[in-house]
Amino acid sequence: MSDSHTTEVVTGSIVLAVAVGFFLYAGQIVGLSGSGTTDSYSASFRSADGISIGTDVRLGGVKVGTVTDITLNPDTFRADADFTVLSDVALPEDTAAIISSEGLLGGNFVELLPGGSPFNLEPGAEIEDTQGSVSLVQLLLKFVAGSEDSAE
């Protein structure tokens, strides 16, 4: 009897260790590891299709923050997005925020393109230079309409 109890305890311990390892790995992937302090910024997009709260903010392909809020501005009819960026990432004043796609089937993310200004944005500042998401359907329609015009 004691052999079966020992086997059960060892097997249970292994399963528990694997589960803890899985949750730690999943927490790092999702970004729950608390990798430092963050600064908040905002940007106003003509179209914010494909992004939502929790969407990645990337700089040079590396995740440096997340989108924390998206609201419709009733005065400008633009999508105002608030997002955080790691505090140790200094953004030049002429940084651009672009909604980019990971590919045809991939999701969207906010890409930061730093400019060449020697002065940095203050935390809480608004990024003025923005580009909204591009609709694949609209691009295909323009391509089809353009090819019909050139055939005549």
Beta strands, then each sheet from edge to edge (+ up, - down):
strand 1: 38-45
strand 2: 56-59
strand 3: 62-73
strand 4: 78-86
strand 5: 96-101
strand 6: 108-113
strand 7: 126-127
strand 8: 129-131
sheet 1: 7+ 1+ 4- 3+ 2- 6- 5+ 8+
end
